[in-house]
Amino acid sequence: MKKYTIELIINEQSDEYFEDITKDGNTGCDEILKFVKEQFEEYDIEVKLTKFEDND
């Protein structure tokens, strides 16, 4: 069995989507993870957030 481990880097863009998911001090991690999982619903894969850092 093959197993693929993928690191996906999403750079924040200056648009309303990122502003909305980070309002009220939220990190946006849950929303980004949900979005990525939805893109691969038809495939038998597992998507995990492995690390979060806030360097602001």
N, CA, C and O atoms as a GROMACS GRO file, in nm:
protein
  224
    1MET      N    1   0.084  -0.118   0.000
    1MET     CA    2   0.000   0.000   0.000
    1MET      C    3   0.089   0.125   0.000
    1MET      O    4   0.186   0.132   0.076
    2LYS      N    5   0.057   0.220  -0.083
    2LYS     CA    6   0.128   0.347  -0.086
    2LYS      C    7   0.064   0.446   0.011
    2LYS      O    8  -0.058   0.449   0.027
    3LYS      N    9   0.146   0.524   0.073
    3LYS     CA   10   0.097   0.626   0.165
    3LYS      C   11   0.166   0.757   0.128
    3LYS      O   12   0.289   0.764   0.124
    4TYR      N   13   0.089   0.859   0.103
    4TYR     CA   14   0.143   0.989   0.066
    4TYR      C   15   0.121   1.087   0.179
    4TYR      O   16   0.007   1.108   0.222
    5THR      N   17   0.227   1.148   0.229
    5THR     CA   18   0.218   1.252   0.330
    5THR      C   19   0.245   1.384   0.261
    5THR      O   20   0.350   1.402   0.199
    6ILE      N   21   0.151   1.475   0.271
    6ILE     CA   22   0.160   1.600   0.197
    6ILE      C   23   0.157   1.718   0.292
    6ILE      O   24   0.072   1.725   0.381
    7GLU      N   25   0.250   1.809   0.274
    7GLU     CA   26   0.247   1.936   0.346
    7GLU      C   27   0.196   2.040   0.248
    7GLU      O   28   0.254   2.060   0.141
    8LEU      N   29   0.090   2.106   0.285
    8LEU     CA   30   0.030   2.206   0.199
    8LEU      C   31   0.049   2.342   0.264
    8LEU      O   32   0.009   2.363   0.379
    9ILE      N   33   0.110   2.434   0.192
    9ILE     CA   34   0.132   2.568   0.245
    9ILE      C   35   0.038   2.664   0.173
    9ILE      O   36   0.041   2.676   0.050
   10ILE      N   37  -0.045   2.731   0.250
   10ILE     CA   38  -0.139   2.830   0.195
   10ILE      C   39  -0.096   2.966   0.246
   10ILE      O   40  -0.098   2.991   0.366
   11ASN      N   41  -0.058   3.052   0.155
   11ASN     CA   42  -0.020   3.188   0.192
   11ASN      C   43  -0.143   3.276   0.188
   11ASN      O   44  -0.216   3.281   0.089
   12GLU      N   45  -0.165   3.346   0.298
   12GLU     CA   46  -0.282   3.433   0.309
   12GLU      C   47  -0.281   3.537   0.198
   12GLU      O   48  -0.179   3.600   0.170
   13GLN      N   49  -0.394   3.554   0.136
   13GLN     CA   50  -0.412   3.657   0.033
   13GLN      C   51  -0.490   3.773   0.097
   13GLN      O   52  -0.559   3.753   0.197
   14SER      N   53  -0.479   3.888   0.042
   14SER     CA   54  -0.553   4.001   0.099
   14SER      C   55  -0.690   4.008   0.032
   14SER      O   56  -0.713   4.085  -0.061
   15ASP      N   57  -0.781   3.927   0.083
   15ASP     CA   58  -0.919   3.932   0.036
   15ASP      C   59  -1.013   3.908   0.154
   15ASP      O   60  -0.969   3.878   0.264
   16GLU      N   61  -1.141   3.920   0.128
   16GLU     CA   62  -1.241   3.911   0.235
   16GLU      C   63  -1.246   3.772   0.300
   16GLU      O   64  -1.276   3.763   0.419
   17TYR      N   65  -1.217   3.665   0.226
   17TYR     CA   66  -1.223   3.530   0.283
   17TYR      C   67  -1.131   3.520   0.404
   17TYR      O   68  -1.174   3.474   0.510
   18PHE      N   69  -1.007   3.561   0.389
   18PHE     CA   70  -0.912   3.551   0.500
   18PHE      C   71  -0.946   3.648   0.613
   18PHE      O   72  -0.924   3.617   0.730
   19GLU      N   73  -1.000   3.763   0.578
   19GLU     CA   74  -1.043   3.856   0.682
   19GLU      C   75  -1.158   3.798   0.763
   19GLU      O   76  -1.160   3.812   0.886
   20ASP      N   77  -1.253   3.732   0.696
   20ASP     CA   78  -1.368   3.672   0.765
   20ASP      C   79  -1.328   3.558   0.858
   20ASP      O   80  -1.380   3.549   0.969
   21ILE      N   81  -1.237   3.472   0.813
   21ILE     CA   82  -1.205   3.354   0.896
   21ILE      C   83  -1.113   3.388   1.012
   21ILE      O   84  -1.096   3.307   1.104
   22THR      N   85  -1.053   3.506   1.010
   22THR     CA   86  -0.964   3.543   1.121
   22THR      C   87  -1.021   3.654   1.209
   22THR      O   88  -0.951   3.709   1.294
   23LYS      N   89  -1.148   3.687   1.185
   23LYS     CA   90  -1.207   3.792   1.268
   23LYS      C   91  -1.222   3.743   1.412
   23LYS      O   92  -1.218   3.623   1.438
   24ASP      N   93  -1.237   3.834   1.502
   24ASP     CA   94  -1.252   3.806   1.645
   24ASP      C   95  -1.133   3.730   1.703
   24ASP      O   96  -1.148   3.658   1.802
   25GLY      N   97  -1.015   3.746   1.642
   25GLY     CA   98  -0.896   3.682   1.696
   25GLY      C   99  -0.881   3.534   1.663
   25GLY      O  100  -0.789   3.470   1.714
   26ASN      N  101  -0.969   3.479   1.581
   26ASN     CA  102  -0.957   3.338   1.541
   26ASN      C  103  -0.837   3.320   1.450
   26ASN      O  104  -0.797   3.412   1.379
   27THR      N  105  -0.777   3.199   1.453
   27THR     CA  106  -0.661   3.171   1.369
   27THR      C  107  -0.701   3.139   1.226
   27THR      O  108  -0.623   3.162   1.134
   28GLY      N  109  -0.823   3.085   1.205
   28GLY     CA  110  -0.866   3.043   1.073
   28GLY      C  111  -0.828   2.900   1.041
   28GLY      O  112  -0.861   2.850   0.934
   29CYS      N  113  -0.758   2.831   1.134
   29CYS     CA  114  -0.711   2.694   1.109
   29CYS      C  115  -0.826   2.598   1.079
   29CYS      O  116  -0.818   2.520   0.985
   30ASP      N  117  -0.931   2.603   1.157
   30ASP     CA  118  -1.044   2.512   1.136
   30ASP      C  119  -1.109   2.533   1.000
   30ASP      O  120  -1.145   2.437   0.932
   31GLU      N  121  -1.123   2.658   0.961
   31GLU     CA  122  -1.187   2.689   0.833
   31GLU      C  123  -1.100   2.645   0.715
   31GLU      O  124  -1.152   2.591   0.617
   32ILE      N  125  -0.970   2.668   0.723
   32ILE     CA  126  -0.879   2.625   0.616
   32ILE      C  127  -0.876   2.473   0.607
   32ILE      O  128  -0.880   2.418   0.497
   33LEU      N  129  -0.869   2.404   0.721
   33LEU     CA  130  -0.868   2.259   0.721
   33LEU      C  131  -0.996   2.203   0.661
   33LEU      O  132  -0.992   2.109   0.582
   34LYS      N  133  -1.110   2.261   0.697
   34LYS     CA  134  -1.238   2.218   0.641
   34LYS      C  135  -1.241   2.237   0.489
   34LYS      O  136  -1.285   2.149   0.417
   35PHE      N  137  -1.193   2.352   0.442
   35PHE     CA  138  -1.189   2.380   0.299
   35PHE      C  139  -1.106   2.276   0.223
   35PHE      O  140  -1.148   2.226   0.120
   36VAL      N  141  -0.988   2.245   0.275
   36VAL     CA  142  -0.900   2.148   0.209
   36VAL      C  143  -0.964   2.010   0.207
   36VAL      O  144  -0.961   1.942   0.104
   37LYS      N  145  -1.022   1.968   0.319
   37LYS     CA  146  -1.088   1.837   0.325
   37LYS      C  147  -1.201   1.828   0.223
   37LYS      O  148  -1.217   1.724   0.158
   38GLU      N  149  -1.278   1.933   0.208
   38GLU     CA  150  -1.390   1.934   0.113
   38GLU      C  151  -1.342   1.916  -0.031
   38GLU      O  152  -1.413   1.858  -0.113
   39GLN      N  153  -1.222   1.966  -0.062
   39GLN     CA  154  -1.170   1.955  -0.198
   39GLN      C  155  -1.137   1.810  -0.235
   39GLN      O  156  -1.132   1.775  -0.353
   40PHE      N  157  -1.114   1.726  -0.134
   40PHE     CA  158  -1.073   1.587  -0.157
   40PHE      C  159  -1.176   1.485  -0.108
   40PHE      O  160  -1.141   1.369  -0.085
   41GLU      N  161  -1.301   1.527  -0.093
   41GLU     CA  162  -1.405   1.439  -0.038
   41GLU      C  163  -1.418   1.306  -0.112
   41GLU      O  164  -1.444   1.204  -0.049
   42GLU      N  165  -1.400   1.306  -0.242
   42GLU     CA  166  -1.422   1.184  -0.320
   42GLU      C  167  -1.304   1.087  -0.313
   42GLU      O  168  -1.314   0.976  -0.365
   43TYR      N  169  -1.196   1.125  -0.250
   43TYR     CA  170  -1.078   1.041  -0.240
   43TYR      C  171  -1.064   0.984  -0.099
   43TYR      O  172  -1.110   1.044  -0.002
   44ASP      N  173  -1.000   0.870  -0.089
   44ASP     CA  174  -0.976   0.807   0.040
   44ASP      C  175  -0.845   0.859   0.097
   44ASP      O  176  -0.742   0.791   0.093
   45ILE      N  177  -0.850   0.980   0.150
   45ILE     CA  178  -0.730   1.041   0.207
   45ILE      C  179  -0.762   1.095   0.346
   45ILE      O  180  -0.878   1.109   0.384
   46GLU      N  181  -0.659   1.125   0.418
   46GLU     CA  182  -0.671   1.183   0.551
   46GLU      C  183  -0.594   1.314   0.550
   46GLU      O  184  -0.477   1.317   0.510
   47VAL      N  185  -0.657   1.422   0.591
   47VAL     CA  186  -0.592   1.553   0.593
   47VAL      C  187  -0.583   1.598   0.738
   47VAL      O  188  -0.683   1.598   0.810
   48LYS      N  189  -0.463   1.635   0.781
   48LYS     CA  190  -0.443   1.677   0.919
   48LYS      C  191  -0.364   1.807   0.925
   48LYS      O  192  -0.274   1.831   0.844
   49LEU      N  193  -0.400   1.889   1.020
   49LEU     CA  194  -0.321   2.007   1.052
   49LEU      C  195  -0.219   1.962   1.155
   49LEU      O  196  -0.256   1.920   1.265
   50THR      N  197  -0.090   1.970   1.122
   50THR     CA  198   0.011   1.916   1.211
   50THR      C  199   0.076   2.020   1.300
   50THR      O  200   0.133   1.987   1.404
   51LYS      N  201   0.069   2.147   1.260
   51LYS     CA  202   0.134   2.249   1.342
   51LYS      C  203   0.074   2.385   1.312
   51LYS      O  204   0.037   2.414   1.199
   52PHE      N  205   0.066   2.468   1.414
   52PHE     CA  206   0.021   2.607   1.398
   52PHE      C  207   0.111   2.697   1.482
   52PHE      O  208   0.137   2.669   1.599
   53GLU      N  209   0.158   2.804   1.421
   53GLU     CA  210   0.237   2.903   1.492
   53GLU      C  211   0.181   3.041   1.462
   53GLU      O  212   0.144   3.071   1.348
   54ASP      N  213   0.176   3.124   1.562
   54ASP     CA  214   0.130   3.261   1.543
   54ASP      C  215   0.248   3.353   1.576
   54ASP      O  216   0.281   3.374   1.693
   55ASN      N  217   0.311   3.406   1.473
   55ASN     CA  218   0.430   3.489   1.493
   55ASN      C  219   0.403   3.638   1.489
   55ASN      O  220   0.495   3.719   1.478
   56ASP      N  221   0.276   3.672   1.499
   56ASP     CA  222   0.244   3.816   1.498
   56ASP      C  223   0.278   3.883   1.626
   56ASP      O  224   0.257   4.004   1.640
   0.00000   0.00000   0.00000
